[in-house]
Each structure stands twice: as structure tokens, then as C-alpha cells.
Amino acid sequence: MTTPSDLTVGTAWNGELARGWIAVPTASDDKYSRGVLGMVTGSARYPGAAVLGAEAAARTGVGMIRYLGAERAAHEVLRRRPEVVSAPGRVQGWLLGSGMDADDRDADDLRRLREALDDGTPLVVDAGALDLVMRARGPVVITPHYRELSRALAAAADDGAPTPEPDEIRADPGRWAERAASTLGATVLLKGHTTHVATPDGSRVTVTAGPPWLATAGSGDVLGGVLGALVATHADAIRERGHEALAALAATAAWVHGRAGEAASQGGPVAALDVAEAVPAVLRRLLARS
């Protein structure tokens, strides 16, 4: 695993660093000790986001997935991945908000999100749950793009306080990732061709991985699933090392996602599901280097 010196400002994440954050099961492991990821993602309008996140998480390597989101999305997840469990129970990490819209949440979705935010478990927060990040009781990593980070900062600001426009964030993403991490008290994975990962204590790493073809619908949902699985399988490290561990896991997820995009694309167009399906081969090659 990384040491604190690996997380200095400007560090470029690579496969050697990522390999230490892939949990490899042993003969004594079972599905619970390998990590259980809870998911409240997708919605009646965007059920595919839940499917893509679950697909990516399953292929990254996690003992169990508990999907506890909207009914239509649950139906689609189970049709694609029948091993997913739809009953509540203990989890080691949560993936929240992918495929959800903060302006169009129903009461049930809001209740599910709040219950997950309140239980103290490590959290990956995306898209339609970013406005709720300040109420989280557990350690948090958020995964916004420029527009989503602008909205998240606006939701956290005092009334009337100025907040950045998306174009301001796009012009200086590293600085805004650092400012957002400090403001929100969360590790920030700011998505882009160069991804910036920043912690509240000022550490920052960059990840440049994946072809421009990865800028496609659902790609971020796949990244969320990869990161959710890594968080669930490293709950002990997060308890011990906090945001340092979350930053390393976020950078590893971005690196794996980018390499899966390259493998799926091979120089041409790619769809998000192709990227999720390429993840196991990427991990296999990465682990074979050790």
C-alpha cells in the first residue's frame, strides 16, 4: 500500500501504486470478509446507472453487493446480475447518487440516501447525492465532474456566498479539487481526462488514463462502481488511514477505469458496459506484475 509520501501534491498515479490497493482474496476469505458494497443508485428515470455501477463493482472484486435503490432500477440490476442481494443488512461501504437527480428525488429515494449517509460507513457519493454530502457521518469520497462540483459547492455554501461556475473549475481543476476537499471535508475525485484527487489535508494526486472515447454516457457510473468495490474491500484501511486511504483508492479506481477504457476501445468508440466488462482483464494483468 502507499505511504504518505506517495500522496504529495502533483503525484502522478500509476500501476505500481495502484496494485497495492487491489484486495486479493485468500483461502480463508468468505463473501462477507471480502467486502459488502451497499448501493443506492439509479432511479425510475435512469435505471441504467444502477446496472452499470453494479456490473463494474462485481467485476472489480467484492464479496457481495446489496442494491437498495428504486424499484425499477432494482429490477434491471437483478435481471443483469442475479447474484446481487436486494435485502438490507450490514455493508462495509456505500455507493450513492449515480443516476439520481437532486431536483427530482422522491421521498423514498431521499430516505434511502439519508439512512446510508447516517450510518457511519465509508461512502462514495456521486451525482444526485452530492448536495447531501455535508450530513455524512462516515468518511466520504465524492466523484463529481466540473458541473457537479459547482453545484455541490453551491449547496454547501452559506447563503449568498460566491461559488465557482463550471468553467472556472475546468480552467483550474487541481486548485478547485483542493478547495472543495477542504470545504466539504471529503476526498474529491474530480473527473476529467486528467483526474485530480484531493484530500482535506492538502494532499493531491493526478491520474491520466484512458482515451477520449471514455467521455460517454454511463462511463462515470462505471467508475463509481469500481471505486465502490475498492472502498468496500478496504474498510479496515480507511478506518486506520482515513482520507489518505480514500485518496489512494480513488486514484486506483481512476487508473483501472482508464485502462479498462483503453482495453475496450482499442482505438475506436466504446460504450460504458464495454468498459465494465474489461475491468477483470485489467486487474489480472496488473496483479500478474507482482
C-alpha positions in Angstrom: 0.0 0.0 0.0 1.0 3.6 -0.4 2.8 5.6 2.2 2.0 9.3 3.0 4.9 10.3 0.7 3.1 8.8 -2.3 0.3 11.4 -1.8 2.3 14.6 -2.2 0.8 17.4 -4.3 1.2 16.6 -8.0 2.0 12.8 -7.7 1.0 11.0 -10.9 -0.7 7.7 -10.0 0.5 4.6 -11.9 0.1 0.9 -12.0 2.8 0.2 -9.4 0.9 2.3 -6.9 -2.5 1.0 -7.9 -1.5 -2.6 -7.5 -1.1 -2.3 -3.7 -4.8 -1.3 -3.4 -6.3 -4.3 -5.1 -7.6 -6.8 -2.5 -6.8 -10.3 -3.4 -8.8 -13.0 -1.5 -7.2 -15.7 0.4 -8.3 -19.3 1.1 -9.8 -18.2 4.4 -12.0 -15.4 3.0 -15.7 -15.6 2.5 -18.2 -13.3 0.8 -18.5 -11.1 3.9 -14.8 -10.8 4.7 -14.2 -9.8 1.0 -16.4 -6.7 1.5 -20.1 -5.9 1.1 -21.0 -2.9 -1.0 -24.3 -1.2 -0.5 -25.8 0.8 -3.4 -28.5 3.4 -3.5 -28.2 4.5 -7.1 -30.3 4.8 -10.2 -33.9 5.9 -10.4 -37.1 5.4 -12.3 -35.7 7.8 -15.0 -32.2 6.5 -15.0 -32.1 2.8 -14.1 -29.2 2.0 -16.3 -26.8 3.9 -13.9 -27.5 1.3 -11.3 -26.9 -1.6 -13.7 -23.6 -0.1 -14.8 -22.4 0.5 -11.2 -23.3 -2.9 -10.1 -21.7 -4.5 -13.1 -18.4 -2.6 -12.5 -18.4 -3.3 -8.8 -19.0 -7.1 -9.3 -16.2 -7.2 -11.9 -13.7 -5.3 -9.7 -13.9 -7.9 -7.0 -16.3 -7.6 -4.0 -17.9 -10.3 -1.9 -21.4 -9.1 -2.1 -23.5 -6.2 -3.5 -26.6 -5.1 -1.7 -28.8 -3.0 -4.0 -31.3 -0.9 -2.1 -32.4 1.7 -4.6 -35.6 2.4 -6.6 -37.9 -0.5 -7.6 -37.4 -0.2 -11.4 -33.7 0.1 -11.1 -33.6 -2.9 -8.7 -35.5 -5.0 -11.3 -32.9 -4.1 -14.0 -29.9 -4.7 -11.7 -31.2 -8.2 -10.7 -32.0 -9.1 -14.3 -28.4 -8.3 -15.3 -26.7 -9.6 -12.1 -28.9 -12.2 -10.3 -26.3 -12.6 -7.5 -27.0 -9.1 -6.2 -28.9 -9.1 -2.9 -31.8 -6.7 -2.5 -32.3 -7.2 1.2 -30.9 -4.7 3.8 -28.0 -5.8 6.0 -24.5 -4.9 7.1 -22.2 -3.3 4.5 -18.6 -2.1 4.5 -19.1 0.7 2.1 -21.8 2.6 0.2 -22.1 3.9 -3.4 -24.7 6.7 -3.5 -26.3 9.0 -6.1 -25.3 7.7 -9.5 -28.2 8.1 -11.9 -30.2 10.2 -9.5 -31.2 13.9 -9.7 -31.3 16.1 -6.6 -34.0 18.2 -8.2 -36.2 15.2 -8.9 -35.8 12.9 -5.9 -38.9 11.3 -4.4 -39.4 10.8 -0.7 -38.3 7.1 -0.8 -35.0 7.9 -2.6 -34.3 10.7 -0.1 -34.9 8.4 2.9 -32.7 5.7 1.5 -29.9 8.2 0.9 -30.2 9.7 4.4 -30.1 6.3 6.1 -26.9 5.4 4.3 -25.3 8.8 5.0 -26.2 8.5 8.7 -24.7 5.0 9.4 -21.0 6.0 9.6 -19.8 3.6 6.9 -17.3 4.8 4.2 -19.2 6.4 1.3 -18.7 7.1 -2.4 -21.0 9.9 -3.3 -21.9 10.9 -6.8 -24.3 13.0 -8.9 -27.7 13.1 -7.3 -26.5 12.8 -3.7 -23.7 15.4 -3.8 -26.0 18.1 -2.2 -26.2 15.9 0.9 -22.5 15.2 1.5 -22.3 17.6 4.5 -24.6 15.4 6.5 -22.5 12.2 6.1 -21.2 10.7 9.3 -18.6 8.4 7.8 -15.5 9.2 5.7 -16.5 10.4 2.2 -15.1 10.4 -1.3 -17.1 12.3 -3.9 -16.8 11.8 -7.7 -18.1 14.9 -9.5 -17.4 16.4 -12.9 -17.0 20.2 -13.2 -20.7 21.0 -13.3 -21.5 18.7 -10.4 -18.7 20.1 -8.3 -20.0 23.6 -8.9 -23.5 22.5 -7.7 -22.0 20.7 -4.6 -20.1 23.8 -3.5 -23.2 25.9 -4.0 -25.3 23.5 -1.9 -22.6 23.7 0.9 -22.2 27.5 0.8 -23.6 29.9 3.3 -26.5 32.0 1.8 -25.1 34.5 -0.6 -21.6 33.2 -0.6 -20.0 33.2 -4.1 -19.3 29.8 -5.6 -17.4 28.9 -8.8 -19.0 28.4 -12.2 -18.2 25.1 -14.0 -15.9 27.0 -16.5 -13.9 28.3 -13.5 -13.4 24.8 -12.2 -12.5 23.5 -15.7 -9.8 26.2 -16.0 -8.0 25.2 -12.8 -9.3 21.7 -11.7 -6.4 20.9 -9.4 -6.9 24.0 -7.3 -10.7 23.6 -7.2 -10.4 20.0 -6.2 -8.2 21.0 -3.3 -10.6 23.8 -2.3 -13.6 21.5 -2.5 -11.9 18.9 -0.3 -11.2 21.5 2.3 -14.7 23.0 2.2 -16.6 19.7 2.1 -14.3 17.7 4.4 -14.3 15.0 1.8 -11.8 13.4 -0.5 -12.6 14.7 -4.0 -12.1 12.8 -7.2 -12.7 15.5 -9.9 -13.3 13.7 -13.2 -11.7 14.6 -16.4 -9.1 13.4 -18.9 -6.7 14.2 -16.2 -8.4 13.3 -12.9 -7.5 15.2 -9.8 -7.8 13.5 -6.4 -7.5 15.8 -3.4 -7.9 15.3 0.4 -8.9 17.8 3.1 -5.4 17.9 4.4 -4.0 19.2 1.1 -2.6 16.1 -0.5 -3.3 15.7 -4.2 -2.5 13.2 -6.9 -3.4 13.1 -10.6 -4.4 10.3 -12.9 -4.1 10.5 -16.6 -5.6 7.3 -18.1 -8.0 6.3 -20.8 -8.8 7.5 -24.3 -11.1 10.5 -25.1 -13.6 7.9 -26.2 -14.3 7.4 -22.4 -16.3 10.7 -22.5 -19.6 8.7 -23.0 -22.8 8.2 -21.2 -22.5 5.9 -18.2 -18.7 6.0 -18.0 -18.9 7.8 -14.7 -21.3 5.2 -13.3 -18.8 2.5 -14.1 -16.1 4.5 -12.3 -18.3 4.8 -9.3 -18.8 1.0 -9.2 -15.1 0.3 -9.4 -14.4 2.8 -6.6 -17.3 1.5 -4.5 -15.9 -2.0 -4.7 -12.4 -0.8 -3.7 -13.8 1.1 -0.7 -15.9 -1.9 0.5 -12.8 -4.2 0.3 -10.6 -1.7 2.2 -12.9 -0.6 5.0 -10.2 -1.5 7.6 -7.6 0.6 5.8 -10.0 3.5 5.7 -10.6 3.2 9.4 -6.9 3.3 10.1 -5.7 5.9 7.5 -8.8 7.9 6.7 -8.6 10.2 3.7 -5.1 9.1 2.8 -6.6 5.6 2.1 -9.6 7.1 0.3 -7.4 9.2 -2.0 -5.3 6.1 -2.9 -8.4 4.1 -3.6 -9.9 6.9 -5.7 -6.7 7.2 -7.7 -6.6 3.5 -8.2 -10.2 3.4 -9.4 -9.5 6.1 -11.9 -6.4 4.3 -13.1 -8.3 1.0 -13.5 -11.2 2.7 -15.2 -8.9 4.4 -17.7 -7.0 1.2 -18.5 -10.3 -0.6 -19.0 -11.4 2.1 -21.3 -8.2 1.6 -23.4 -8.7 -2.1 -23.5 -12.4 -1.8 -24.5 -11.7 0.9 -27.1 -8.6 -0.3 -28.9 -8.6 3.0 -30.7 -12.3 3.2 -31.5 -15.6 4.1 -29.9 -16.6 2.5 -26.7 -19.7 2.1 -24.6 -19.8 2.1 -20.8 -20.8 -1.5 -20.4 -17.8 -2.4 -22.6 -15.6 -0.6 -20.1 -17.1 -2.5 -17.1 -16.6 -5.8 -18.9 -12.9 -5.0 -19.5 -12.1 -4.5 -15.8 -11.2 -8.1 -14.8 -8.6 -8.4 -17.6 -7.0 -5.1 -16.5 -6.8 -6.3 -12.9 -5.5 -9.7 -14.0 -2.6 -8.0 -15.9 -1.9 -5.6 -13.0 -1.7 -8.4 -10.4 0.5 -10.5 -12.7 3.2 -7.9 -12.5 3.7 -8.5 -8.7 
